[in-house]
């Protein structure tokens, strides 16, 4: 199957009524003159570009420390890393579109991961687009003489490409839902807060992510450490003179740690495009309210960094965290009472999940005047004691339980019925702007995905949310 785009024709593959186009360039390769520069338009090509194989992936280190047991990593060599994949049905016309931004802490991930195969979405009437964007030092360095947020700028360039070209693949450019998980979900939140969000998306889904794409308040700290480690100036020319693999090695030396154990990380720089203002503050102030939003998290997010890594959290660690985070003894006793027999690690994980994700998401849903839906993923994987860990829901959303990646994180008895329910809800949201459960209101409805069981729960664990909300108010 051949489709004409704004830069040339592309050839895909048709199988069982689904057409697949892999590795379509949406911007020029960000190397050579394009390194540490905003994404540039791709030059037109002659003839028909073969897009039947996965395109190159962004430079990134492999997962280590136990995470490699459950999180996939794919490396496809080459410089044309700013590419996207498209799945569409053979007879698609003006179908809703979903654009996927992968997670990985802004340091790992790609659209080549098997979990993100879009066949099921195309089968069910959605055109699925998965986007590669620059990671780590290549995409989020904070240099003295170069623009920041290049990875986010890549995402915007991809959305503009979709707006201009997706009709040729049977998609409706006026019905684009942007969705992502973890760092990808944080990117969705950041772009939802942009003043021009309505021109890029008609709906948004933020999975297991804060309302800003990571990095904390000092996004440039890791760049400063890398410059010192490499013995170079913090400038575009100095960093561009360092080969990508050497940058990765330096990044590994100075970053270290995990999402729980700490260490400097990459993030967005507020005040530079496409993040002109703090996304969290902008969303709470009313940005993006015209765009329907679905937000949620897993019940035991932190177990991803506790179980596979065998991170030991003692009562002393829990005490130190309680004091640092300003959590009262009464609140900790409440969490312990609600979880009989819970370990210090379980209590720590529950508190961090609520502080970082559940409470802020509730606050955002309360503040939005627009249409909002909340979900929670509660099914527990038996693999390595993961439980309902961060990232587990993605293979259910994509309905790719038959992949080896899904087996690695979800185990052998992964329930297809749960994938059927979640995938259908995401398709409904993209198609109708309503996933199929009550919209957020004073009753605080949360769709809980589990097997067996599941269903809408009103104001789940409200006593804990209120305790943490009071803590936040007292600290202001």
N, C-alpha and C positions, 0 to 999 in steps of 0.2 A: 504494500500500500504506500503510495506517494502523496505527500501533503506539501503545499507551498507555504513557506513562512516569509517573513519580511527580509530575511537574509539569504534565502535559497530554499531549494526543495530538499525534503528529508524522506528517507525510505524506512518504514517500520515493518513489523511482522504482525500478521493476523492469525490468531489461533482461537478456535472455539468461540468465534464471534467477538473476541476482544482484540483490539489493535494496540500494539506496544511500540513506543518510540523511546529509545534510551540514549542518554548522553547528548541531547540537543544543546548546543552552545547558546546561552542567552546573553553572554557578554564575552569580551575578548579575554584571552588567557592573562591572569594577573601576574605575569613574570616579565623579566626584562624591563622595558620602560614602564610597564604597568604595575610593577611591584610597589606595594605600599602607596598605591594611588586609587582613587575611586574607580568603580567599574566603568569600562569603556565599551561602546557599541562594537559588536563583532563585525568584521569585514564580511561582505557577501562572498559566497563561494559559487564556483561554477559547477554545473552538473548536479547530480543528486547525492546528498550526503547520506552515507549508510549509518543508520541509528538503530541497529539491531543488537548492539552490544553495549554493556555498561560503560559510561564515560569515566575519565580519570577522577580520582577522589582527592580531597584536600590533604596536604601534608599533616600528619598527626602521629603521636606516639601510640603504641598498643596499650591496652588495659593491662594492669599488673596488680599484684597484691591480693589476688583472689577474685577480683572483679572480672578477669578474663574468662572465668568459668561460666559466667552467666550473661555477659554482655558481648555482643559480636563486634568484630572489627574487620573491615574489608579494605584492601589496598589495591587500587587500580592505577598503575603508573601513567604519567603524562601531565602536560601542562594545562590542558583545556578543562580545568576543574570547575569552572563556572558553567555548569550544565544542568539540565533538568530532564526528568523522565516523565512520560505521559502514557496513561492507560485510558482508552476510550472504547466505546462499543462501535462496531462496524457501521451501524446505522444511526449514530448519535447526531442530533440536531438541537442546538440551543439547550443542552443539558446543564444542570448545575455543576459547578467546578469546585474541587477542594484542593488547596495547595498546602503541602506538608513541609514543615520545618523540623528537622530531627533535633534530638537532644544530644548531650554529651559534654556538658559543662563548658561549652564554647571552645573545647580543645579536641573533641573526638566526634565521630559520626560521619555519615555520608548517605546519599540516596541509593547506594549500591547494596545496602543491608537487606537481606531477604525478607525480614519482617515487614518492610515497607512496600512490598509488592502490591500494586494497585488493582490487580485483576478483580477482586471481589467488589470494589467500588464501581469499576466499569460494568461489571455484570449487573449491578443493581442501579444503573442509570446515572452514575456520577462520573465525570471526567476527573481523574486523579492526577495531580502534578506533584512530584517530589523534587526538591531543590537542593543543590549543593551550594554552600557558601564558605568563605574563608574562615579558618579557625585559628586559635592560638595567636602566636606572635604575628602571623601573616594577616590575620583579620582584625586583631584587637590590640595591637601595640599602640602606645600613646607616645608619639614622637614629637619633638619640638617643632618640626617644620613640615608635618604631614597631617592630613585629616585623620581623625579617629573614627571608630565605629564602622570600619570598612566591611566587616562581615554583615552588619545590618544593612549597609548600603547595597551590598550584593543582593540581599533579600528583596529590597525595594526594586532593584533593577529587574529581578526575576518576575515580580508582580506586574511591573509595567510591560514586560515581554508577554506575560500571560494575557493581560488586558488587550494587547495589540494583535495577538496571534491565536488565541485559544479557539476562536470561532471556526478556524480552519480545521480544528480537530473535533468539532461537534460540541464545543462548550459555549456557554453563555457568559460573556465577559461582565455582564451586569449581576451575575449570581455567583460570585467567588467567595467561598468560605476559607479563611486562613486558619490553619490549626497546627499545633505543635505541642511537644512534650518536653518537660524539663527546661533546658536552655532554649529549646525551640519554642516552648510555651511562653517563656519570658520575652522572647523576641516578638511573639504575637501580641503580648500585652503592650510592649513598647510601641509597636506600630499602630495598635488600636488607639493609643493616646496621641498619635500624631495628628496635627490639624487637618491633614489631607487624607485621613484614613478612609473616609467614605468613598474616595475615588479609587481606592485599592481593594476594598473588600466590602462584601454585603453581610458577612457574618464572621464570628471569631470563636475559636475554641481554645482555651488555655488549660492544658493538662499538666498537673503536678509541677507548677512553677510559681514563683513569686510574681508580683506584678511589675517586675523590672528584670532585665536579662543579666543578673549576676554581677559580681565584682565588688559589691559593697561601695563604700564611699571613697576608695582610693584605687581607681581602675588603673592608674599609671604605675603603681608600686612594682608590679612584676616586670614591666618594661625597664624601670630603673635598675632593678636587680640584674636583669639580663645584660644590660649595657655594661654594668660593672663586672659581671662574670666573663663577658667576652672581651673586655678591655676596649670598647668602642664608644663613640659618642652616641647620644640618644637622638640621632638624626636619621632621616630617610636614607641618605647616601650611605651612612655607616652600616645600617641594618641591611640594606639591599646588597651590600658587598659580602654579606655572610650567607653561604648556601643554606637552603631550607633545612637540610638535615642537621647542620650545625646549630641552627636556631632551635630546632626541636631538642637537641641534646642539652643546650643551655636552659631551655624552658624546663626540662625535667630536673636539672640540677637545682634550680632556684625555687621551683614551685613546691613539689613534694606534697604530702598530706592528702586528705580526702575532704569531701564536703563536711564531714564531722570533725576530723582531727585538725583542720585548719590549714593555713598556708596561703600565700598570695595567689590570687586568681585573676582571670581576665573578666572584663565587664564593659558596659557601655559608659561613655563619657557624656554626662548631661551638659547640654548647651551646644553640642555639635550635632549636625544632621546625621541620621534622622531622629535624634533624640533632643529636640530643642528645649524640653522641660522634663523634670522628673516624672517618669511614667506613672508611678504610684500616686503622686500628688495630683497629676493631671486627671487621672481616671476618677479619683475621689471627688474632684472638683466638677466633674460632669463631662469630660472628654469621652467621645465615642459612644454616648448614650443612644444615638440613633441606630447603632449597629447591634443586632441581637448577639448575645454572648452566652456561651456555655462554659462553666468553670468547675474544676473539681480536682480531687487528689485521691491517692490510695490511703487506706487506713493506717498502714505501717510503713510509710515512706522510708524512714531511716534504716530499716532492716537491710536495705541494699548495701549500706556501708558498714553494717555491724556483722551480719551473718557470714557472707562469703569471705570477708577479710579477717574474721575471728577477732574483731576489735573488742577488747575487754574493758567494760565500763563498771567500775566498782561503786560502792556507796560513797566513797570519798570523791570520786569524779562527779557523782550526782549532786553532792553537797556543793562542790565548787561551781557547778553549772547553775544550781539554784541561786546561789549568791550573786554570780555574775549577771544572771538574767533578771534578777530582782523578783524571783518567785517566792511567795510566802510559804511558810511551813504548812499553813492550812491548805493551800492549793496542792502542795505535794501530797499531803495526807488524803485529799480528795481523789487524786489520780491513783494513789495506792489502794484506796478503799474500792474504787471502781474496777480494779484489776487484781483480784486476789491472787497471790503467788507470783506476781510479776517481778522480774529481775530488775536490778538497777538500770541495765541497758534498755529493757522494755519501757520503763518509766521515762528515762531520758529521751528515747526515741519518740514516745507519745507527746512529750512536752515540746520537743523541737519541731515535730510535724505540725502541731497546732499553732505554735508561735510563728513559724515561717510561712505556713500555707493555709491551714484551715481558718484561723481567726482573720487574717487579712482578706481571704476570699469572702468570708461572711461580711466583713466591713464594706468591701467593694459592692457586693450584691445589695446591701442595705442602702448604699449611697446612690446607686444607679436608678435613674428614672426610666431607663429603657428596659427592654425585655431581657431577662436573665434567668438562667437555669443552673442549678447546682447538682453535682453528682459525687458519689464516693465509690471507689472500687474496693470491695472487701474480701474477695475470694483469696484464699491463702495457698500459695505454692508450697509443696512439700520439699522442694529442692534446697538443700543446705540450710534449712530453717528460715527461708526468705519470708514466709508469710505473705501478707499483702504489701509487698515492697514496691519501692519506686521503680517505674518502668515496666512493671508486670502487665499492666493493662493494654499496652500498645498492640501486642499480637492479637488480642481479642478485638480491639477496635478495627484493625485491618483484616480480621478474619483470615489470618495466616497461621493457624494452629498446626498446619501440616508441615511447617518449616522446621529445620534443625535448630534454628535460633529459638523458636518457641519451646521446643522440647528442652533446651538447655536451661531456660528460666522458669518454665511452668511445669515440667515433669511429664510423665507418661500419661497421666489421667486428666488431661486438660479438658474441661467441659465445653463441647461444641455449642451447647445450648446457650451458654453465657456469651460466647462470641457472636452467635446469631442475634442476641438481644442488644449487645453493645453496638455492633456494626450497624444494625438497623436504626438505632437511635441517632447515630452520627449521620447516616444517610438521610433520615427524616429532617434533621436540623438543616443540612445543606439544601434539601429540596423545598421544605415548607417553612423553614425558620422556627420550627418547634420540634424538639426531640421526642415529645410524647408523654411528658409528665407535667405536673402543675408548675406554672411560672412562679418565680420567687416573690414572696409577699410576707406579711407579718407572721404567717405560720411556719416559715423557714423550711419549705419542702426540699428534701435531698433524695434523689434517686440513688438507691444503694444497689450496686451490681454485685451479686453473689450467686453461688450455686452449691447446694440447693438454697432456696429462699430468695431474698432480694425483694426489692420494691421500694416504694416511697416511704421515707421516715421523716416525721416532722420534728424539727429542732433536735437532732441527735446530739447526745452528750452536751446538752445545753448548760448544765451546771459547771462543766469544765470551761466551756467557752466564756461564760459570764465571769468566772474567776480570773481568767487571763485578760479579759477585756477590762475588768476593774484594775488589774495590775498596770495595764497600758495607760489608763486614765490617770492613775496615781503618779506615774513616772513623767507625765507631761509637765 
